[in-house]
Amino acid sequence: MKVFHQAGHRTIWNLQSFREDNTGDGVIFSPVHFASERLERIVEQEIKEVSLFDPQFYVPDSQKSKLHSYDFFPEKIMNGFLTNDYEAVAYEAAELCLDFQVRNDFESIIIPARYFPELISDYVTQQKKHFVDPFLAAVERENIDKKVFLTLPMTAMMLMDEEFKTNLLNWVTAYPEIDGVYLLVNFNEPTKQLQNFAKFKSYLEFIQGLMEAELSVICGYCNTEGIIVAVLDVYAVTIGAYENTRGFSIDKFLENDQERRGPAPRIYLPKLLNWVRWDTAEEIREDLPGLWEKIYTPTEHSEGVIASGQRPHFSQPLLYKHHFKLLADQYSEIRGLSMSDRITLLQEKIIEASKLYEEIEDNRVIFFDSNCKGEHLPVWNRILRHLRTAL
Amino acid sequence: MNEKSMDVNTINEILEFLEIDLRSSERLPCSGQREVFLAEQISTSQKCILKICSYVPVRVARIQREIRILKNLDSDYFPDFLYQSFITDQMLEDFYDNFDPRSNKQRVEELRSMRLKAFLLTVEEYIEHISWADCIGELKKEQNLVNFLIHIFKALSLLWSLKIVHRDLKPENILVKEDLRPVIIDLGIAKSFRDGTMDLTHYAFQTPCTPRYAAPEQLTNSKTEITYKTDQFSVGVIAYTILAGRFPYGDELEIGVERVVGNLVAGRVEDLKKYNDTTNDKLASLIHKLIQVKPYKRFRNADTILQKLYEIKGAVA
């Protein structure tokens, strides 16, 4: 199982972490955040060779300027994307996009797909006609000897609809030329950690369906729940910095996402299997050093923040690099184990995290942000129990 | 087709008039909407199969597609394509005129009453084969069945690599040679050329097919789901029936189509080993995977199937 950096805003942090801290096995580059010329010029070939390029056709008429630096992006190639006319340029776009991925010698080829928020009846037909068939034709023509992944952007509603889900499985498993699926799910949940049991279970079942059909699965845009997904020994999971790389949505491809406020600084505490607001972490560190000792895992990055005496800001890299390092370590711990042992280890971690949360509560520490609480833990524990029964 | 089916004599008269180096000897069962004759090349005495199809553009286009496929395949698993010719209305008029109206008045009237219309004539290699009734006993032996399936999937692998789905695999479309090697016939026409198929098509099904061997996605006409996996299902049914002596989801002719559909919807299939308890476990499991109702649960490519079959071959040897 590989761990890719899901690059986003400030990809440079991911690259630094990959180079300097040896976190992850590669990077999934995000053209909406990284212009074409820059990607070709500043990223070393050794990194590209172990990395992936996600063409991000999710919102094909996106006006984001960096996407327009790629000549194959639908809005760019058509000088104004129109669904009905796209067929005319689909093969040219596919060829250019494939050329780009081959020229940069990325680890595998990713076939893009459009994001549809609704359960539309012609989902498969559209993805096939506009993206999959043109790309597969180009792959065949150029005789590409790399793994080919098909992007599958879904909503939780699609996962939960048995018929729709089956149709998608029937479709994606019917291409012998495809090696795997780059799976992205917009869970559309109000909480930061995935704690909707039904959605999580459907997600894992879908992944199992793909894997039983001998498809490799890259689970994109993972948050901490990726460590539960890792039980299935998928082809890859991802680690990301900002929240929009740890949960899939199309907001970043829309014009108005700049208006959002920056996130409150948080620190990832692997022993709690969660992110905690910096201010609460500070409260515990200063007032309850014994407890802090138990919940905190230091890295040079987090120590740097503490030593600075300054409240960190979301635009600074240290806490994100701290997260990359510790989550990558957690994945490394899981990687070598059997499925059953992975479940056991994670169940132990959940019990440990729950006990620590109890201790925090016993010490009358109040989380002002409920996302920092351990409410996801019982759900994850139940998911693990189900996974064990399915062994 | 023509108003009346063409008889051997008539086709031979036309062939002779057009100086085509063929002579038919026996009428065979129709293949789709084509009339089929056993024939031979006069100059070489080589047996062949002659098919005629009325000149309806959509049918002709499909036959030409089949011809292109056969020409591209160049494999012992499929018959060689030998010859084609359009017989136009003008040619048929010339054919009638060729008869002396004084001495052959009655014959000309007979021919005119047949109202022959332009047709496409195609000729394929004749495959010496044995009947299924004669080979079923041999195919029940696991070693033979595994070899047979290996040949079938090698053949299908060629077809699938050309993005072609047979869509109507059934014993009638698989000729079995003396050495039990199969030859697959009637390519790419299943959807619209199956008269016999249409006869079996139930009101519940929206697409022509042979329900006993058709995959569920064919029965429900789920067009986007009709892929090479559809052929897997049919081969699975054939293999299951060889070993179990019954259809996996029931025979619609015995239990009625509603119950078969009910069994398919519920994925209710009897374990093959219940009917043939000596079946190798891996072979039974392979067959069960082939006949999965949901296409995504079947195999994803021919290579995997072949690899498993070779493993089983080693085990049952």
Interface residues (C-beta under 8 A of the other chain):
Chain A: V124 T125 K128 T166 N167 L169 N170 W171 V172 T173 A174 P176 G209 E212 A213 E214 L215
Chain B: W160 E217 T224 E225 T227 Y228 K229 K294 P295 Y296 K297 R300 N301 A302 D303 T304
